[in-house]
Amino acid sequence: MKWLPLFVIILFASLAGAQFNYYSVNTPVVESVLPSGGFITVQVDVNNNVEDELVVQASYSSKEGFFDVNPLEARIKGLEGHTFDVSMDSSGLDKGVYVGKIDFLGVQPVTVPVIMEVQSPRDSLWFDISIEQSIGQISLPPRQNSFDVSVDVFNLGAVSGYTTIGYYIKDLQGNEIYSDTQNIFVENTLSFRKSIPLSEELDYGDYVLYAVIEGEGSSGTDSIVVNVASPVLASPLTSGFNYFIFMILIFLAISFLVINYLWDRRVRTVARDWNQKVVNLKRIKFSDTAKEMHKLEYKKRLLEKAYKKRYVKKSSYDESVKRINELIRKLKKRL
C-alpha cells in the first residue's frame, strides 16, 4: 500500500517523459519546387517547449549538396523559438528531385527531410504529375513486399499525349535505392494506381518517393515522404497501447484514493468509538479495568505499526493516540 503512490507517480512520469517533446519543429519536411538555376531560402522554426534554455544544433547532409543551413547552433530561451534558414540552389543541376536531411540535435534528436524538385518553368511545362500515398506508414516486411500510390497525370497542352514517367526512391542521404519507368498516353487527365515494390533489407525510417514525367522537352515532378515502420510500430495496437497504460494508471490512482479514504474513515470511526468509551468509562466494572487497559495498549501498538508503514495519516494517528492515552489515564485512576 505504501508504495502505490510512488508507483503511480513513476509510471505517470515515465509515460509523460516518453511522449513529451522538449522542442518542436514547425514543419515535418522542407520542400521546394524550382526551375534550373533557381534559388530559395526556406525558414524553419524550432520552438522551445520548456522554461529552461536549450541548445539546439543543426547538422545537415546530402549526396548532391544542394542546400545549406544557417546557423548551425542556437541557444533558445525558455518557451521561445529560433529560426534556421535553409537555402536551396538548383544551379548546375539537372531536372529531377534532390533529397537530403537536417538533424536537429539537442535533448532529443529530430530529423527533417529536405526535398528540392527541379522542373521546367510553368510556361513551358507540357506534362505534370501528382502522386499520393494512401497510408501514412508502411509495415516492413510487408506481406506483399509492396505498396500502392495514387497517380494523376495532366496534359497541359502537349500536341502528343505520349509521355514517360520515372519512379524513384531515395534515402535521406540522397542515395537512389529504387527506379522504374512507365510509358503512357494521356489526352487530358489520367488517374491510376502504381504498385511500388519494397526490399525486405530496407532499414526502418523515412524515404522519399518521387516521380518525374517527361515529354516534348519538358519535365514535371512530384514527391512524397514514405515512412517505413517496423511491424510493431505500424500496428494499430501500438496507438491503443498508450491508452491501455493510461487507463491502468487512472485505475490505480482511483483505487489508491478510495482505499486511502476508506482506511482513514475507519480510523476516524475507531477514534470516535474510543471517544465514546471515555463517556461510558464509568460503566466499566472494576474487575474489567485491567483487561480494558490491556486492549487499549494492544490497539495503540497496532496503530503505531500502521503509522510507521504510512497506512495512517499523521492527523488521524495523533488524534487516535490522544484518545487512547486519555482512556488509559482514566482507567489507571480506577486501579
SEROBA-755966 format. One record per residue: residue in one letter; y negated, z, x negated of N, C-alpha, C, O, CB in turn. Coordinates in steps of 0.001 Angstrom, whole numbers, plus 500000, padded with zeros to 6 digits. Each point is the difference from the previous one (the first is absolute). Glycine has a CB too. Example, Ala and Ser with C-alpha at 12.3 -4.5 7.8 and 13.67 -1.06 7.14 Angstrom:
a505690507800486810498810500000500890498800500000499100500019500665498964501154500581502928;s497777498034498458498810500060499180498910500730500770498892500169499491501736497686499325;
***
This chain:
m501207500000499172498793500000500828498752500000499145499056499263500283502181501940501504;k498742499623497156498775500122499218499674498731499219498853499778499613501588502656500217;w500597496717499937499742498773499251499617498828500903499594498949499504502007501856498777;l498522499361503036499737498896500906498567499482499915499807498787499925501924502152501563;p497245499939498520498637499466499897499773499206498717499377498939500020499846502986501338;l501297498605497509499833499306498731500720498657500021499493499010499473500304503195499351;f501401497764501792500777498776500102499246498940500806499948498834499606502167502514500228;v497308499059501286499249499074500846498787499458499258499713498804500059501061502428501981;i498509499656497255498801499579499267500356498994498913499299499004499824499634503219500644;i502156498032498798500409499104498917500378498625500549499641498976499418501162503002499252;l499927498001502458500395498716500570498792499227500509499902498791499793502308502190500828;f496876499706500040498779499349500471499218499421498823499516498869500057500388502705501909;a499980499216496968499238499540498833500671498810499336499325499078499542499838503246500109;s502173497692500294500724498900499377499822498717500799499760498931499439501905502692499632;l498456498500502257499857498824500843498593499451499932499796498789499910501974502085501592;a497253500029498541498598499554499940499694499378498645499305498987499924500040502815501700;g501175498803497296499745499469498667500611498630499801499447499165499285500470503148499872;a501251497446501487500656498711499846499231498881500692500083498843499587502094502345500264;q497070499150501208499332498980500765498505499934499713499359499016500372502365501284501367;f497705500689497625498555500037499815499597499091498852500622500014498938499301502330501951;n499018496854499332499460499125498978498737500623499425499021500200500720501955497772500426;y499040502335497564498828500594499362498844499012499979498843500394500145502648501050498451;y498812497284501225498968498982500100500595498766500679501213499793499985497613501088497931;s500313498316502670500458498831500746499187498777499595498845500107499587501860501359502342;v499922497378498200499362498719499686499732499286501320500848500001500893500320499831496829;n497663499561502401499588499460501301500685498695500389499780499496501101498064501595498509;t502983498355499508500698498765500337501397500005499400500171500445498865497643498328501243;p503200500742500621501352499952499436500209498843499044500937500020499202499863501050502857;v498330497907498008500131498843499129498620499387499782499177499963500915503188499607499903;v497389499948497957498757499285499677500339498512499937500814499577499180498212502420499516;e500345497218502171500323498577500031498756499167500263499042500453500625503260500093500175;s497741498227498705498877499090500180500493498557499906500993499707499334497408502009499706;v500880497389501646500297498567499962498822499296499340498864500113500460502584500016501640;l498830499142496815498942499339499234500358498547499735501179499648499954498216502539498984;p499593496965500888500261498652499477500130500069498482499713501037499403499021497901502525;s501682500006497459500076499977498538498617500228499407499023499402500452502950499029499639;g497940502431498897498736500315499369499186501033500762498822500194499699501195497534499380;g500572502930501885499282500994500787500040501380499364500832500284499138499701498403502890;f498545502167498417499915501370499484499579500925501137499141499649500810500274499520496854;i501194502015502391499648500957501045500270501416499499500906500225499198499620498075502609;t498682502643498674500216501418499712500275500739501303499197499961500932499300499915497031;v502634500791502089500401500762501175499896501487499654500460500428498942501099497705501864;q497849502632500069499840501438499763501123500786500665500343499779501162497169499920498694;v503047501224499371501067500868500490499512501442499930499612500481498936502194497887500305;d498214502307501881499530501382500065501173500969499894500999499874500708497047499403500702;v501807501695497685500988501084499866499323501287500463498970500396499455502240498451498587;n499368501801502960499393501186500603500780501256499633501226500041500109497920498553501782;n500128502424497677500583501301499666500149500802501289499011500266500683499956499705496981;n502255500413502670500268500710501254500025501512499855500243500704500980501034497330499730;v498479502480498093500007501449499778498628500434499489499165499171499639503328500804499861;e497294501332500478498705500527499583499832500052498485498876500072499503501101501249502582;d501131498642497181499917500031498535499708498604499441500342498988500611501263502957499346;e497763498024498888499730498734499328501299499390499475500853500709499466496843500103499906;l502449497875500781501185499302499530499607498926498989498947499372500114502215501081502078;v499703499352496821499816498914499033501018498912500336501208500239499975497944501358498196;v500351497209502145500856498878500384499812498880498984498877499563499749500983501060502716;q501241498915496952499970498893499051500549498746500669500888500075500849499374501520497204;a499201497253501555500446498716500534500626499181498879499347499671499010498850500376502765;s503074499633498401500709499148499044500420498728500729500585500076501081500240501935497569;y498887496824500777500314498752500706500780499065499087499900500068498775498030500177502637;s502846498881499215500822499077499225500322498770500840500076500067501227500902501851497456;s499209496955500627500404498747500634500438499032498917499418499954498917498988500410503019;k502605498879498362500491499019499043498954498932499729499870499525498872502461500903501905;e496909499185500275499016498932499851498647500506499520499179499192499565502003499580502223;g498550502526498271498743500579499556498783499448500715499010499654499357502053500687498475;f498997499572503491498929499375500766498958500986500522499052499581500664502574498683499962;f498518503034499096499036500969500519499840501158499021500823500199499106499779499167503257;d498321501391497826499820501241499260499383501035500943499525499673501087500194499071496702;v500301502520501760499554501128500813498974500800499216500147500224498799502075499874502405;n496750500323499491498950500810499380499507501037501022499701499641501139499605498418497336;p500604503233501129500358500598498705501507500257499946500724499778500971496982501293498847;l502735499398499032501412500320499828500290501479500242501159500411500055499004497720498312;e498784502663501776500177501429500278498789500509500767498870499580499751502539500723498165;a498838500599503010498908500577500792500312501455500302501138500352500309498331497399500705;r499511503088498893500084501394500428499388500071501395498804499775500183501072501128497411;i500966499412503379499569499969501393499855501438500507500963500767500007500192496991500367;k497645502590500042499740501346500511500745500221501322500414499059500676497320500943498196;g502415501282501461500745500350501199499442499348501252498795500023500253501778502115498668;l500345497272501869499682499381501287498996498847499871499303499667500959501151502536500120;e499480497196497737499141498841499806500861498802499588501222500109499899496821501382499445;g501311497377500423500728498788499643499380499301498809498898500335499566501775499421502800;h500056499261497110499499499203498886500473498567500195501093499758500511498915502248497917;t499155497049501158500300498584500173500434499364498687499333500133498974499022499769502901;f502776499406498181500488499217498865499791498520500323500348499541501088501377502249498287;d497706497466499671499763498566500177501180499208499453500387500160498842497121500199501006;v503061498784501000501095499119499596499452498578499975499699499427501047502089502118499951;s498083497886497802499421498666499828501105498980499767500802500138499076497087500866499981;m502147497962501794501015498948499898499348498667499636498942499657500528502495501545501162;d499200498044497403499439498753499493501104498939499990501039500187499367497248501068499212;s501483497638502120501009498940500070499726498850499023500644498954500076499699501652502314;s498716499586496707499654498934499034501209499653499133500652500885499446496947499899500521;g502690497924499924501086499532499148501382500181500590500992499724499325497566500791498791;l501538499941503125501303500231500620500328498892500995499118499504500701500582502971499004;d501568497143500352500451498999500969500011500608501404499954501218500172501447497641498049;k498661500262502768500106500471501377501339500720500177501036499554499506497490498541501327;g501424503014499876501192500831500188499592501429500317498862500261500388502448498273498041;v499629502388501403499750501413500301500327500828498758501052499829499383499470499822503092;y498553501254497169500135500815498805500062501477500406499278500451500889499483497812497721;v502123502470500710500334501358500435499861500981498840500370499696498866501200499373502866;g497898502095498565499920501097499038499993501325500746500328500044501185498418498500497178;k500885502538500955499971501304500651499021500921499298499683499836498822502692499869501900;i497151501283500054499179501082499454500749501295500236500413500287501123497405498457499296;d502361502047498520500604501326500123498904501040499881499413500174498932502786499014500108;f497525501501502054499056501111499966500794501254499632500911500407500721497543498510501029;l501186501685497122500760501112499452499168501270500085498856500039499548502396498409498907;g499330502577502124499338501292500119501027501046500352501062500061499380496787498855501323;v501854501907500282500973500993500461501234499306500536501118500495499855497037501110500688;q501634497248500076501101499211500537499714498529499714498848499576500096501627502149501726;p500539497487497829499758498580499717499918499176501286500752500235500946500438500033496863;v497898498774502217499864499064501112499926498600499416499158499728499144499654501991502315;t502062497390498996500024498619499521499462499071501078500438500049501150501531500463497362;v497084498647501112499386499048500929500248498585499477499540499672498906498672502021501783;p502502497458500059500188498610499585498676499241500010499128500263500829503210499799500076;v497521498990498162498827499136499929500489498556500112500875499569499249497822502109499306;i500717497572502405500431498630500267498785499085500007499016500267500690502965500557500651;m498090498108497898498946498977500036500635498660500350500868499510499278497734501745499002;e500958498152502837500474498685500427498978498950499567498817500098500327502434500908501654;v499216498003497289499132498897499547500433498757500763501114499509499820498544501507497841;q499448498472503198500330498838500815498819499025500037498938500254499431502632501156501963;s498648497489499281498948498981500113498843500537500837500210500831500883501507497326498907;p497050501371499939498866500396500844500253499612501455500757499071500279497682500665497760;r500923500979502881500242499782501423499689498571500439500683499454500866498803502943499508;d499498497004499036499613498657500435500946498911499515499898498854500438497770501930499570;s503256499558499091500981499023499524501431500508500160500916499546499315497387499604499062;l501871501809502549501322500580500263500615499275501190499514500132501123499775502138497960;w501791496954500680500600499191501059501154500710500693500316499699501151499013498278497589;f501289502950500575501071500793500607499763501478499683499510500349498926502131497710500875;d498718502800501157499933501435499745501248500656500567500704499414500822496764500553499228;i502802501268499499501239500683500365499759501481500203499123500587499367502186497716499363;s499471502301502154499951501442500239501427500512500079500844499422500685496935500406500544;i502486501273498056501327500612500045499852501454500428499003500650499685501864497791498503;e500124502059502525499943501365500511501403500596500004500962499356500416497018500083501004;q502117501784498118501274500705499963500139500813501276499043500640500438500924499459497029;s501222499881503133500193500653501292500217501500499866499802500735500967501155497146499886;i499448502594497964500233501431499799499233500453498770499727499214499093502559500643501985;g497372501420498906499189500533498904500787500284498741499456499921498899499079501042502797;q502755499370498448500822500312498841501330499273500100500483499708501094498407502535498684;i501689497473499082501293499342499937500975500933499313499750500463498887499186497243501059;s502166502568500714500996500879499411500814499218498977500438498881500268499664502509501844;l500096499196496736500741499330498935501169500878499542499756501181499750498139497615499516;p503356500736500601500341498613500293500156499747501497500700500751500680500419499121497103;p498242499084502740500133499687501413501373499429500303500696499512499110496849500083501019;r502834500472501142501337499532500356500169498501499748501055499547499557499064502264502155;q498810497419498580500082498565499833499280499515498742499935498798499746500215501003502722;n499310501132496745499323499658498749498846499017500196499754499146499149502396501255499682;s497142499725502301498866499120500252499111500611501072500402500936500691500964497045498661;f497425501487500783499119500398501090499230498775500467499877499016499270499923503347499823;d499685497703502122499314498860500597498498500222500039499528501127500143502500498392501223;v497231499393498504498549500027500180499627498905501001500667498970500095498952501924497533;s499298499356503117499464498994500912499028499110499231499147500495499263501121501061502733;v499863497144498178499165499035499271499256499136501015500602499433500912501006500540497109;d497073499935501805499172499101500805499306499010499060499343500398499037500298501396502753;v500515496927498500499420498950499165498965499230500830500218499706501175501930500100497446;f496719499875500737498902499328500699499616498716499275499779499999498789499382502218502055;n500765496695499910499471498741499496498517499985500339499630499927501172502607498841499102;l496918501299498711498555500108500196499280498655499950498777499948499870501361502310499139;g500622496664501095499370498671500012500648499018499056499431498941499736498475502158500864;a503272499216498881500684499089499093500489498775500768500479500118501128500211501816497403;v499188496896500857500464498760500630501509500014500136500549499653501046497494499103498007;s502619501651499876501451500115500024500376501449500272499388500915499449500858497144498945;g500750502153502447500401501365500324501081500541499079500517501093500234498879498429502103;y500954499734496624501059500444499103499414500923498919498990499688499370502311498169501065;t499351503259499380499509500983499031501165500782499411501114499974500523496706500205500724;t501903500515497660501017500793499308499537501455499913498853500274499647501892497697499018;i500156502955501660499695501433499922500856500628498898501214499808499948498187500272502532;g499944500663496654500716500775498991499952501480500350498936500539500305500517497738497943;y501703502377501706500081501438500280500338500733498700500871499568499245499863500003503166;y498574501533497338500182500724498743499947501506500245499366500470500945499613497607497780;i501697502662500407499898501460499968499697500411498565500663499561499060500959500715502901;k497358500580497884499653500550498690500006501520500077499705500583501043498905497376498404;d501734502679499422499827501447499935498531500288499683499205499079499810503215501274499432;l497230500932500703498596500348499822499504499796498571498820500214499721501458501416502110;q500600497962497273499561499609498664499648498512499937499448499515499012501991502298500026;g498896497474502047499744498564500027501194499154499606499866498786499842497806501740499655;n503502500089500338501195499254499627500635499376501241500240500686500994500137500855497041;e499888497173501903500615499292501126501505500285500028500691499836498994497539498347500880;i502262502241501279501420500346500111500708499170501073501214500111500173498232502206499068;y499795496851501477500622499141501016499078498820500268498777500138500006502431501834501048;s499400496858499170499236498818500391500878499075500836501217499951499824497360500230498094;d500787499089502991500709499042500854498968499011500532498823500339500121502974501374500530;t498629497082499663499103498984500552500571499462501310501205500053500248498008499329497428;q499881500099503153500391499474501303499060498851500372498779500151499957502134502119500761;n499658496596499644499214498848500441499997499954501524501054500086500629499514498634497255;i498236501142502713499895499994501457498998498934500427499248499454499193501332503009500915;f499442497265501186498996499137500612499295500800501088500651500612500846500698497281498646;v497322502102500488499230500729501006498878499104500485499155499558499221501405502676499725;e499442497502502357498961499144500584498719500786500242498917499555499620502855499038501454;n498346502577499557498851500878500243500300501409499478499436500447499002499915498188503037;t501552502048498667500440501324499561501523500062500106500616499277500784497191501795499962;l502773499792498462501447500174500006500317501450499676499472500563499041500901497028500270;s500501503014501504500405501398499793501513500072499882500723499347500751497263501490500529;f502485499960497775501442500171499811500246501282499206499058500654499551501319496829500512;r500874502862499774500378501171499219500713499553498738500807499071500008499375502330502078;k499493499289496831500580499676498700500792501190499497499492501121499985498620497292499500;s503121501361500106500842501063499454499815500065498488500149498998499301501530500704502571;i497992501492497632499772500216498570501139500852499445500174501142500426497301498690499874;p503298499638498763501098500799499431499473501050499031498956499821499373502583498220500880;l499204503059499637499658501075499073501184500291499089501151500006500436497243500976501240;s501309499256497074501037500380499050500283501499500124499077500805500119500219497333498307;e501968502221501545500366501411500068499587500754498735500010501231499979501903498156501507;e497727499882497470499573500638498748498514500351499992499509500572499027502285498168499809;l497484500927502234498577500316500063499787501513500011500706500738500686498869497110500549;d499444502592497995499621501412500053499209500263501276499403499090500576500558501050496894;y500047501117502959499207500374501161498516499956499639499623500273498860502261501178502012;g497291498208500094498562499970499760499334498833500708500595499363500868499790501732496940;d498366498631501810499205498938500622500149498686499250500053499958498770498324501757502038;y501690497213499976500019498639499465499035499155500833499614500391501102502807499845498086;v497197498617500281499100499104500718500742498705500306500459499298499099497504501718499772;l502144498685502419500541498724500449498818499102500338499104500409500739503042500666500157;y497842497701498570498906499093500316500525498581500173501087499645499547497312501818499185;a500774497744501948500338498604500260498835499118499586498837500361500180502681500301501727;v498802498189497544498997499000499613500370498693500689501098499480499804498459501647497936;i499521498338503070500239498738500702499142498916499361498794500176499821501752501038502344;e500082497667497493499310498921499285500190498684500735501087499691500488499239501506497325;g498604498044502256500054498685500647498665499296499900498949500607500203502796500230501362;e498302497877498120498806499166499871498984500592499024498791499919500218501577499298502119;g500149501385496572499137500480498930499376501363500236499176500439499198500379497226500341;s500811503017501537499441501330500263501101501051499962501184499697500145496992499283501260;s501397502264498395500943501124499946499461501159500831498857500421499822501929498872497877;g500047501221503216499675501189500785500985501109499671501133499729499604497901498850502240;t500539502674498318500842501125499590499966501112501041499081500085500815500503499343496780;d501419501405502357500000501253500751501002500927499329500936499546499341498417499300502850;s500443502474497984500866500976499326500103501273500818499121500307500805500248498738496967;i501715501696502015500198501310500610500702500898498983500694499522499103499434499470503242;v499677502319497811500690500976499167501285500423500707499984500385501169497821500424497830;v503290499114500281501307500374500539500466501263499285500041500044498770500536497532501776;n499768503437500215500502501239499412501504500054500134500534499986501109497319501189499420;v502827498887498348501455500118499991500338501471499849499797500584498936500510497091500066;a500207502924502060500289501433500021501494500240499930500799499145500381497125501270500947;s502447500761498180501411500379499962500501500172501419499193500204500906500520500925496855;p501613498795502470500526500176501352499593501329500623499783500077501209502127498488498150;v497983502491499816499629501307500545498547500002500436499675500470501090502023500636497442;l497406498358500600498577499997500320499685499072501153499078500264500772500428500266496864;a501244498387502496499724499044501062500620500403501324499678499420501037500197498820497247;s501014502750501695500676500414501222499037500638500974499101500735499592502987499586499116;p498089499404502606499153500663501000500235501486500049499187500740500554500816497186500764;l501115502533498101500263501440499986499037500733499082499762501195500173502635498345500314;t497040499741498526499110500651499045498755500531500669499579501127499741501286497386498489;s498539500670502638498796500451500685500304501171500909499150500867500205499927496827499685;g502148502340500665500364501107500867500384501246499231500034501093500565500705497260501096;f499558501494497028500429501156499219498882501018499865500214501196500198501380497350498558;n497189500971500901498874500926499878499710500694501318499645501179500024499404497392498176;y501102500694502900499795500609501314501047501085500244499685501059500543499330496784500329;f502237501892498723501071500981500164499702501264499196500169501113500499501479497024499874;i497907501686498379499657501143499167498846500784500612500008501230500017500788497529497955;f498208500509502531498838500655500608500429500842501193499515501119500170499007496995499072;m502383501366501587500454500747501177500779501244499588499905501035500661500185496829500650;i500683502047497599500724501175499508499011501075499555500180501182500294501751497357498981;l497022501041500013498987500953499541499308500667501184499765501208499984499890497422497942;i500022500590503091499370500566501193500934501010500659499563501068500429499125496807499912;f502600501785499738500969500905500616500109501307499203500043501084500581501228496928500316;l498774501875497762500098501204499182498757500872500139500093501225500083501365497531498317;a497372500595501626498763500767500123499940500735501334499645501177500055499200497169498463;i501508500943502565499974500629501323501027501122500078499727501060500563499511496776500462;s501952501927498406501041501025500017499546501257499280500225501116500469501509497096499616;f497620501593498761499513501153499254498968500781500803500047501230500045500387497544497822;l498636500521502767498966500685500783500596500754501175499592501123500296498777497124499031;v502609501130501351500623500654501150500774501242499568499867501061500609500293496721500553;i500655502084497776500797501133499524499101501116499506500247501177500265501606497268499114;n497089501171499891499077501009499503499309500739501153499779501209499934499869497406497998;y500013500626503134499354500623501164500955500957500705499624501114500365498931496853499917;l502701501579499906500972500856500689500296501257499185500125501088500561500882496882500521;w499106501885497594500284501160499158498838500984500032500200501209500117501247497370498406;d497345500893501371498824500866500026499875500707501351499636501174500070499217497305498285;r501456500788502708499939500637501321501056501089500122499762501036500622499370496830500371;r502035501900498414501058501002500019499559501265499266500223501113500477501499497060499627;v497653501649498737499532501160499228498953500774500782500016501231500027500454497551497832;r498612500484502784498972500683500782500599500726501203499523501069500384498821497206498880;t502697501148501329500666500667501119500639501299499553499908501026500673500507496762500395;v500253502143497748500614501225499465498927501043499702500199501192500235501691497456498781;a496961500888500461498920500932499705499490500674501270499704501195500008499663497410498016;r500535500614503045499557500592501259501024501013500524499648501033500569499085496855499954;d502556501779499262501040500942500421499879501313499241500151501080500570501365497001499977;w498206501806498141499853501226499207498741500764500415499969501231499984501239497672498092;n497788500366502285498788500649500476500270500765501301499485501093500232499131497104498678;q502218501172501923500350500681501243500826501248499725499933500981500742500007496829500462;k500843502140497716500800501170499657499114501181499619500363501158500207501479497332499030;v496983501197500200499076501081499672499580500729501266499880501225500026499305497503497964;v500596500496503048499612500598501272501131500831500585499773501062500578498676497026499826;n502783501410499437501159500674500590500699500923499014501145500399500210499140497656501296;l499012502280497413500645500775498942500481501362500506501035500499499557497521498331498767;k500705501760502589500350501345500483501305499992500786500609501052500197496961499518499890;r502866498255500364501242499918500769501238500066499120501108500231500484497678498429501201;i501010501130496979501153500043499104500477501437499836499202500897499730499972497053499060;k502112502265501372500559501337499860499939500443498546500030499172499090501478500428502879;f498407501715497817499910500536498644501234499628499179499896499749498800498704502147502059;s502553498068499779501242499687499286500053498545499548500746499660499082500400502099502253;d498047497365499322500008498577499651498884499615499036499863498829499645501141500724502568;t498197501428497362498844499689499150500418499389498661499438498990499579499321502883501514;a502216498729498242500460499499498706500589498597500114499809499162499119500636503190500174;k500284497400501819500588498674500218498898498946500175500107498901499456501925502171501611;e496923499253499681498904499062500208499265499712498697499610498860499747500153501973502597;m500043500200496820499342499808498721500814499073499111499442499154499302499523503113500895;h502356497891499830500873499151499204499889498537500447499965499089499174501603502858500484;k498377497846501664499876498645500516498675499368499570499943498827499628501499501806502328;l497506500167498104498686499465499619499933499656498516499417498986499617499553502361502211;e501642499520497322500020499713498569500766498702499715499618499208499138500248503264500375;y501219497337501234500807498800499827499198498743500406500012498985499303502092502381501125;k497198498737500724499183498878500453498862499714499019499617498847499802500955501725502574;k498899500477497020498930499816499035500497499242498769499293499142499471499627502969501352;r502295498206498720500564499290498844500249498524500326499737499116499185501328503031500038;l499448497608501986500219498612500413498684499231500054499930498842499590502080501879501723;l496960499929499192498689499368500095499441499673498622499394498945499813500197502283502320;e500607499671496895499531499761498635500714498808499368499383499198499298500110503243500475;k501830497448500485500748498864499483499497498694500608499833498999499303502162502481500370;a497766498547501644499504498802500681498632499579499457499718498810499858501561501858502199;y497881500317497642498661499702499489500070499435498575499253499082499662499800502752501790;k501834498708497719500138499505498636500491498552499977499655499225499108500811503112500128;k500338497322501753500500498624500088499053499092500781500293498830500246502029502062499625;r496536499677500512498952499242500686500432499520501370499530498970500481499622500328497314;y501750501454502837500370499701501362498961500537500993499930499552501144502481500490498166;v496787500923500232499052500702500865498608499899499385499825500161498792501982501435502022;k497208498135500040498629499974499519499549501390499588500529500997500490498991497050500990;k499508502025497625499515501276499498499383500847501118500177501218500039499418497705497735;s499679500413503133499372500756501094501045500657500895499845501151500406498213497273499537;s503010500831500362501073500552500826500741501112499262500364501019500586499878496762500564;y499973502001497545500701501002499191499192501304499933500543501087500195500523497066498445;d497644501722501084499162501204499886499954500772501313500060501229500004498561497622498253;e501274500436502847499935500659501298501306500721500321500002501126500499498372497138500273;s502748501055498926501310500593500311500274501224499131500478501023500489500365496716500188;v498849502148498022500222501137499099499129501188500421500439501150499948500125497262498161;k498226501304502298499106501065500449500589500740501196499952501229500048498084497457499117;r502511500593501787500605500620501184501244500803499642500216501097500516498894497033500876;i501718501301497702501222500704499603499655501300499288500586501043500290500630496767499513;n497833502134499264499594501224499288499425501044500947500211501198499815499336497426498160;e499731500920503033499442500930500978501101500688500797499935501200500268498012497381499881;l503073500635500227501139500578500724500742501007499132500376501079500457499845496808500872;i499987501733497385500729500910499108499238501307499806500601501074500014500409496951498819;r497650501891500984499202501224499838500094500899501223500126501217499869498318497533498639;k501497500664502671500069500804501219501367500654500165500119501133500466498200497353500587;l502744500740498538501347500570500112500206501130498996500674500986500297500181496796500493;k498548502069497996500166501042498982499371501314500457500478501074499634499530497164498576;k498943501688502571499356501207500495500895500786500953499800501195500216498011497664499523;r503166500461500819500897500654500947501185500668499323500726500776500621498585497559501063;l500882501354497016501132500607499298499698501436499604500843500665499399499819497083499757;
***
